[in-house]
Amino acid sequence: MSNRMASLSPCNTTCIGNTSSNVTEPEYEDPLLPSPLIVLLSIICLLIITVNGLVIFLIYKKKTLRTLTNMFLTSLALSDLMSGLVGIPLLLNCLVINATNLCVSSVVFIRFAAISSVCHVLLIACDRYIFIVHDMKYDSLVTKRRAIITTIAVWLVSFTAAVIQLSWYIFHGIDFTAFVEITEDLNKQYSVACIVLFFAVPLLLICYIYGCIFYISFKRNESDRQVRSSFQQPSRSLVHKWRGRSVLLITVLIFAGCWLPYFVAMLGDYMESSKRSSMHMPVWVERLLVFLSFIPPLLNPILCTLAKRDFRRALKEVVFGREARYHYEQSIRFQAARERLNVRGNLEYE
């Protein structure tokens, strides 16, 4: 994010140690988030809480949704829910109160939620890859114990990566608002490591995984079309076939479009502060980065969860009442039978 958010020191302390005899009157600085944008961010906060809370509620309500794959989705929804419950309120309080400890907590927590979201999206992509490419071995490869251990590992890695930056300030006994060469060098190295480990590598892996899924889905749909034509059966519409592929493509675009500016801006902030540069990002860019960082928590549950057939059916049952339960359970049994008949190449979003 911007120098007002992503660095450990608040914006009004970045000039410490950079005083000179030529003192000039401080120029008026536009607030990062004026009242209309604060209202808009509050609305986004409520939407994040609503959609992610709905995912968790559906899984709690319907036993048929309590699968290993949906356990990963639940963990992602919980991670994104924390962005709305804790991350945005901390950010707004930091901008209003501008207290060092509060702003440090806001930066660390938002970073924790960002890294956790990235790791969960990668974990879900790996689960889909195993489900489709190694469909016959899925049950033996993805066990309940391994799924729980992997999920816990994602949370631990995210927490450790988010708070490790505080260690060299505490170890060296340096205040968060002070600029010291050793901490600035560590900050730049830390930012580069975050870009590589939590953006570049996950993005490459996700592109490879979804590329394989696209290819397998295309080949199996071609085979399915030939079988249907030989038996003179109507084939699925083109819109129906591309629904799942579009969801995956949008997921990749959101991943790249939202997290790349976040991690790159984090690196740029530390480089600017270490050089005592008076040139910073324009205010409109800083505002855009604020909203971009909260787009994935809002869209992840829609793209990764509510777009799935089992969640859509569960949502319809909850909305329209219990009379749909019989048809819902029958459709779940039929879907499970289809998956066992080696049709896993058809995306679960179709």
QUIMOKA-V108857 format. One record per backbone hydrogen bond with DSSP energy under -1.0 kcal/mol. NH is the residue of the N-H (numbers start at 1). CO is the residue of the C=O. E is the energy in kcal/mol with one decimal. If there is no record, write none. Layout:
nh=NH co=CO e=E
nh=NH co=CO e=E
This chain:
nh=5 co=2 e=-1.6
nh=6 co=2 e=-3.3
nh=13 co=10 e=-1.6
nh=14 co=11 e=-1.1
nh=16 co=13 e=-1.5
nh=18 co=15 e=-1.9
nh=23 co=21 e=-1.6
nh=38 co=34 e=-2.2
nh=39 co=35 e=-2.3
nh=40 co=36 e=-2.1
nh=41 co=37 e=-2.7
nh=42 co=38 e=-2.1
nh=43 co=39 e=-2.0
nh=44 co=40 e=-2.2
nh=45 co=41 e=-2.2
nh=46 co=42 e=-2.2
nh=47 co=43 e=-2.3
nh=48 co=44 e=-2.7
nh=49 co=45 e=-2.2
nh=50 co=46 e=-2.2
nh=51 co=47 e=-2.7
nh=52 co=48 e=-1.9
nh=53 co=49 e=-1.9
nh=54 co=50 e=-2.2
nh=55 co=51 e=-1.7
nh=56 co=52 e=-2.0
nh=57 co=53 e=-2.4
nh=58 co=54 e=-2.5
nh=59 co=55 e=-2.0
nh=60 co=56 e=-2.1
nh=61 co=57 e=-2.4
nh=62 co=58 e=-2.6
nh=65 co=62 e=-1.1
nh=66 co=63 e=-1.7
nh=67 co=65 e=-2.1
nh=71 co=67 e=-1.3
nh=72 co=68 e=-1.4
nh=73 co=69 e=-1.5
nh=74 co=70 e=-2.3
nh=75 co=71 e=-2.1
nh=76 co=72 e=-2.1
nh=77 co=73 e=-2.5
nh=78 co=74 e=-2.4
nh=79 co=75 e=-2.2
nh=80 co=76 e=-2.7
nh=81 co=77 e=-2.4
nh=82 co=78 e=-1.7
nh=84 co=80 e=-1.1
nh=85 co=81 e=-2.4
nh=86 co=82 e=-2.6
nh=87 co=82 e=-1.8
nh=88 co=83 e=-2.5
nh=90 co=86 e=-2.4
nh=91 co=87 e=-2.1
nh=92 co=88 e=-2.6
nh=93 co=89 e=-2.3
nh=94 co=90 e=-2.3
nh=95 co=91 e=-2.2
nh=96 co=92 e=-1.6
nh=97 co=93 e=-3.2
nh=98 co=94 e=-1.8
nh=103 co=99 e=-2.6
nh=104 co=100 e=-2.7
nh=105 co=101 e=-2.3
nh=106 co=102 e=-2.1
nh=107 co=103 e=-2.6
nh=108 co=104 e=-2.6
nh=109 co=105 e=-2.4
nh=110 co=106 e=-2.5
nh=111 co=107 e=-2.2
nh=112 co=108 e=-2.4
nh=113 co=109 e=-2.7
nh=114 co=110 e=-2.2
nh=115 co=111 e=-2.7
nh=116 co=112 e=-2.5
nh=117 co=113 e=-2.3
nh=118 co=114 e=-2.3
nh=119 co=115 e=-2.5
nh=120 co=116 e=-2.3
nh=121 co=117 e=-2.3
nh=122 co=118 e=-2.0
nh=123 co=119 e=-2.3
nh=124 co=120 e=-2.7
nh=125 co=121 e=-2.0
nh=126 co=122 e=-2.3
nh=127 co=123 e=-2.1
nh=128 co=124 e=-2.1
nh=129 co=125 e=-2.1
nh=130 co=126 e=-2.4
nh=131 co=127 e=-2.3
nh=132 co=128 e=-2.0
nh=133 co=129 e=-3.0
nh=134 co=130 e=-1.2
nh=137 co=134 e=-1.0
nh=141 co=137 e=-2.3
nh=142 co=138 e=-3.1
nh=147 co=143 e=-2.4
nh=148 co=144 e=-2.3
nh=149 co=145 e=-2.4
nh=150 co=146 e=-2.6
nh=151 co=147 e=-2.2
nh=152 co=148 e=-2.5
nh=153 co=149 e=-2.3
nh=154 co=150 e=-2.0
nh=155 co=151 e=-1.8
nh=156 co=152 e=-2.4
nh=157 co=153 e=-2.8
nh=158 co=154 e=-2.3
nh=159 co=155 e=-2.4
nh=160 co=156 e=-2.7
nh=161 co=157 e=-2.7
nh=162 co=158 e=-1.6
nh=163 co=159 e=-2.0
nh=164 co=160 e=-1.6
nh=166 co=163 e=-1.4
nh=167 co=164 e=-1.2
nh=170 co=166 e=-2.3
nh=171 co=167 e=-3.3
nh=172 co=168 e=-1.6
nh=174 co=169 e=-2.6
nh=178 co=175 e=-1.5
nh=184 co=180 e=-2.4
nh=185 co=181 e=-2.2
nh=186 co=182 e=-1.9
nh=187 co=183 e=-2.4
nh=188 co=184 e=-2.0
nh=189 co=185 e=-2.2
nh=190 co=186 e=-2.6
nh=191 co=187 e=-2.3
nh=192 co=188 e=-2.2
nh=193 co=189 e=-2.3
nh=194 co=190 e=-2.2
nh=195 co=191 e=-2.2
nh=196 co=192 e=-2.2
nh=197 co=193 e=-3.0
nh=198 co=194 e=-2.3
nh=200 co=195 e=-3.0
nh=201 co=196 e=-2.6
nh=203 co=199 e=-2.6
nh=204 co=200 e=-2.4
nh=205 co=201 e=-2.4
nh=206 co=202 e=-2.8
nh=207 co=203 e=-2.5
nh=208 co=204 e=-2.2
nh=209 co=205 e=-2.8
nh=210 co=206 e=-2.9
nh=211 co=207 e=-1.8
nh=212 co=208 e=-2.2
nh=213 co=209 e=-2.2
nh=214 co=210 e=-2.6
nh=215 co=211 e=-2.3
nh=216 co=212 e=-2.7
nh=217 co=213 e=-2.6
nh=218 co=214 e=-2.6
nh=219 co=215 e=-2.6
nh=220 co=216 e=-2.5
nh=221 co=217 e=-2.2
nh=222 co=218 e=-2.1
nh=223 co=219 e=-2.1
nh=224 co=220 e=-2.5
nh=225 co=221 e=-2.4
nh=226 co=222 e=-2.1
nh=227 co=223 e=-2.1
nh=228 co=224 e=-2.4
nh=229 co=225 e=-2.4
nh=230 co=226 e=-2.0
nh=231 co=227 e=-1.5
nh=233 co=228 e=-3.5
nh=241 co=237 e=-1.9
nh=242 co=238 e=-1.9
nh=246 co=242 e=-2.2
nh=247 co=243 e=-1.7
nh=248 co=244 e=-1.9
nh=249 co=245 e=-2.3
nh=250 co=246 e=-2.7
nh=251 co=247 e=-2.1
nh=252 co=248 e=-2.0
nh=253 co=249 e=-2.3
nh=254 co=250 e=-2.6
nh=255 co=251 e=-2.3
nh=256 co=252 e=-2.6
nh=257 co=253 e=-3.0
nh=258 co=254 e=-2.1
nh=259 co=255 e=-1.7
nh=260 co=256 e=-1.3
nh=263 co=259 e=-2.4
nh=264 co=260 e=-2.5
nh=265 co=261 e=-2.4
nh=266 co=262 e=-1.5
nh=267 co=263 e=-1.6
nh=268 co=264 e=-2.4
nh=269 co=265 e=-2.1
nh=270 co=266 e=-1.2
nh=271 co=267 e=-1.7
nh=272 co=268 e=-2.3
nh=273 co=269 e=-2.5
nh=274 co=270 e=-2.1
nh=275 co=271 e=-1.3
nh=277 co=272 e=-2.2
nh=286 co=282 e=-2.0
nh=287 co=283 e=-2.4
nh=288 co=284 e=-2.0
nh=289 co=285 e=-2.4
nh=290 co=286 e=-1.7
nh=291 co=287 e=-1.8
nh=292 co=288 e=-2.6
nh=293 co=289 e=-1.8
nh=294 co=291 e=-1.1
nh=295 co=292 e=-1.3
nh=299 co=295 e=-2.3
nh=300 co=296 e=-3.1
nh=303 co=299 e=-2.9
nh=304 co=300 e=-3.0
nh=306 co=301 e=-3.1
nh=308 co=305 e=-2.2
nh=309 co=348 e=-1.5
nh=312 co=308 e=-2.4
nh=313 co=309 e=-2.5
nh=314 co=310 e=-2.0
nh=315 co=311 e=-2.6
nh=316 co=312 e=-2.2
nh=317 co=313 e=-2.1
nh=318 co=314 e=-2.3
nh=319 co=315 e=-2.4
nh=320 co=316 e=-3.1
nh=321 co=317 e=-1.4
nh=324 co=321 e=-1.0
nh=325 co=322 e=-2.0
nh=328 co=324 e=-2.3
nh=329 co=325 e=-2.8
nh=330 co=326 e=-2.2
nh=331 co=327 e=-2.2
nh=332 co=328 e=-2.1
nh=333 co=329 e=-2.2
nh=334 co=330 e=-2.3
nh=335 co=331 e=-2.5
nh=336 co=332 e=-2.4
nh=337 co=333 e=-2.1
nh=338 co=334 e=-2.1
nh=339 co=335 e=-2.2
nh=340 co=336 e=-1.8
nh=342 co=339 e=-1.0
nh=346 co=343 e=-1.6
nh=350 co=347 e=-1.6
